[in-house]
């Protein structure tokens, strides 16, 4: 599949003019917005543009794409340091009509300057704060029960402090969560040990080869999952490193039953969903989501 460059995207957007609700190409403009929520995008795959000082340009391109909600990463991420001025960041978002309900933070920030990060988040208008992964020890894909309990206890306390400030803490799923303890998946144990009121979960679609079926998680654990990271997953293709990511494929051009996933997400109480892929795959994924009525 030919990649869509930013230049090609802007050229196509400039020449696609809507007339009477119908695009010049003769295709109806569809903005289904699954779950009745704006299409979202995580900014991490586009971090180089933010590092280069082009956050406003990225926001403009996202809006042209049909994205209405962004998930940021905190200034603790090297490429996001330019967003440390929360009021200026909020102005850029407002200027482009974007909302930003959520961000990822480093564990170091949550441990050592949580109140400062809560203030940054609230100034931007966020209601959710999360981290990519807890940092318990993992060797050859295995950790210990004590490590899982210790990590969960610490994160419950972080969630408690966030809740006191009116923020919902959440947990993503990466390396630690994908490890095992005595044959059990750490992710499943964390669902037991984390307080369901203090810590919600953010499901990473590309982790489903290891973590399991999102439909099962959403339907069996109503109220536990607050958001999703969307990646195209072709279960017929060989898995990538760690069994997690296969070669890139766009949401809607993969092997997943997205209507079924979104229907389960609705039942489970998911509040946000964010595409998290390269630019050309984000273009294709956003176009697909506009056609998805759930």
N, C-alpha and C positions, 0 to 999 in steps of 0.2 A: 504494500500500500504506500502511495506517495505521501510523504510528510507535507503538512500544510505550514508554510513559514508565516511569520508575522506579516511580512510584506504582502504575500499572497492573500492572507486573511483580510488585511485592510483594503486591498484592491477590490476583493469580492464584496466586502461590506459597503464600499462606496458606490458600487454599481448596482447593488440590489436595493431598489427603491420600492416601498410598499405603496400600492395604489388601490384604494377602496378595500383594504384588508387582504388583497391578493398581491403576492410578490410578482415582479416583472417576469420572472421565469415561469410564471403560471402555477406556482405551488402555493397553497394557502399557508399563511403565517400561523404557526401553531405554538401556543404558549401554555401548555397544559399545567406546568408546574406541579409535579407529583406531590401528593399529600397536601396540596393547597399551599405549599411553601415555596419561596423563591429558590430557583436553582442556585446551588452553592458551589464554591471552589476553594480548596485549600491552596494557599499561596506558596507553600514550600517548593513545589516543582518549578516555580517561576522566581525563585529567590535571587537569581543573579540579576534580574532587572531591578529588584528592590535594592540590592547591594550597590548597583550602578546609579542609584538615585532616580529611578524611573517608576516609582510607585504610582504616581498620578497617571502615567501612560498605561501601566498595567490595569489600573482601575477602568480607564476609558475603554480599553480593549475588552475587558471582561463584560462591561455593560453592553457593548456592541454584540457580544456573543450571546447575550440573553441571561447572563449571570446577575443575580441581585443580592447575593450574600457571600461574604468572604470569611474564611477562617485564617487568622494570622498565626505567626509564630512570634514569640516575645523577643525583646531586645537582647535576651541572653543567647540567642542564636546569632552567630557572627554576621550573617547576611541581613539581619533585621535590625541592626543597631540604629539605622537611620530613622526607625519608627519610634524611638524612645520618647520623643515629645508627643504625648498622647493627644493633646489638644490639636496639634498640627495634623496628626494622623487622622483624627476624627474629622477635621475640616476637609481633607482630601476625600475621605469616604462620603461625606455629606455632599460635597460638590458634584459627585458622580451618582448620587442617589443610591448608594450601597449601604447595607447594614453589615455589622460585624458582631455576631452574637458570641463568638468563641475564639479561643487561641490555645496553642500549645505553649507550655513553659518547660524549662529545664527543671529537673529535680533539685538542683543546687539553688535555683531561684525560690522554689517553693519551700525549701528547708531554711534558707538563710535570710530571705527578704520577701516573705510572702505578703506582708501588708503593703509594701511598696508596689508589688506586682498586682495586687488587688486594686489599688488606687489607679494604676495604669489601665487596667482592664475596664474599670467602671467609667473612667473618663472617656473611653472610646465607645462605651455603651454595651459592653459584654455582660452576659449573664452566666457564662460557662467558662471554666478554666480546666485544662487538662494537661497531662503529660504523656509522652509517647510510650514509656515503659518504666516499670519499677526496676531497681538495679540490684536485685539479689544475685548471688553467685550462680553461674551456670557452667557446668563442665560436660562437654559431649552431649549437650541437650538435656542434662539432668540437674536438678537442684534439690534442696532438702525441705522438709516440712517446716523446720524451724525458720528457714529463710523466708518461706512464703508467709508464715504467720507474722514474722517481724516486719516484712514489707507491708503487709496489709494493715498492721497496727499503726505504723507510721503514717500511711496514707489516709487512714480513717481520721487521724488527728489533723492532718492537713485539710481534709474535707470538712471537719468540724469548724475549723477556723474560717474556712471559706463560707460555710453556711451562715455563720454569725454575721458575715458582711453582706449577706444576700446573694452569694455566688454559689452556683452548683459546680462541684468538682466532678471531673470524669476521668476515666482511664482508657487509654488506647490499648492496642495489643501488638507487641513486637517481640523481642528476643526472650525476655524473662517469662512473659506470659505464655510463650509457646514451648516452654520446657516441661519436663515431667517429674513427678515425685511418686516413686513406687508404682509406676505405670499409669498414674493419673495425670491429666493435663493440669498444669499450674493455673491456666485460665479458669478452669472449672472450680478449682479450690478457691481462687480469689473471689468468685461469685458468692461463695459461701462465707468467706471471712470478711469481706468488705461490707460495711453498713449500707444497705440499699438506699437509705435516705441521704447519706452523706456523700456517697460515691456512685455515680452512674457510669455506664460503659459506652464507649464509642467503637463500633464494630468496623474493623478493617477488612474489606472484601478480599484483598489479595492474600490475607492470612487464612482464608477458609480451608485451604488444603490441609492445614495443620489443626487449626482451632475447631473447624467443623461448620455445619450448615447454618447460615444466618437465620433462615426461616425457623429452624428448630429453636435457636436461642431466643428470637423475638417472641415466639408463641408460648414457650415454656417459662419465660421470665418477664412477664408484662411489667412495665414500669422501670426496668433496670437499664434499658438502652436508650440513651438520649440522642445519639447521632450516628451517622455512618460516613465512612470514607469510601468513595466509589472508585473502583478500578475494574476494568474489563478482565474477566477470568475465563480462559478457555481450558476447561478441565480435561480436554482431550490432548492438550499439548503437554510436553514434558515440563515438570516444575523447574523453577530456577534454584539459585543457591538457597539452602536451608529449607527447601520444599515450599517456598513462599511465593516468589514472583516468577511467572513464566514470561516469555517475550511479550512486549507490550501489545495490547489489543484494546480497542475502544469499547466503552460501555455501550451495549446494544449491538455490538458486532462480535460478541463472545458467545459462550455456551450457557450463560446463566438465564434463568427465568426471572427477568426483572419485574414484570407485573406481580408475580407471586412474592418476590422479596419485598417490594414496596407495600403490598397488601398486608404482609406479616408485620412490617415495620409500623404501619398505621395501627394495627391491633396492639403492638407492643409499646406504643407511645413515643416513637422516635420523633424528635422535634427539629432536627437539622440533617441535611445530607450535603456532602461536599465532594465534588470530583477531585481526585488527586492523581493527576497524570501529566505527562508532557503536554506542550501547547497543542500540537496537532491532534492528540488524542482527546484533549479537553474540548477542542472545537467539535469533534465528532460526537463526543459524549453529550455535550450540551444540546446539540441538534437532536439527538435521540430522545433526551429527557423531555424536550418540548412536545414530543408526540405521545408521551406516556400519560394516560389518564388513569390515575389511581386515587 
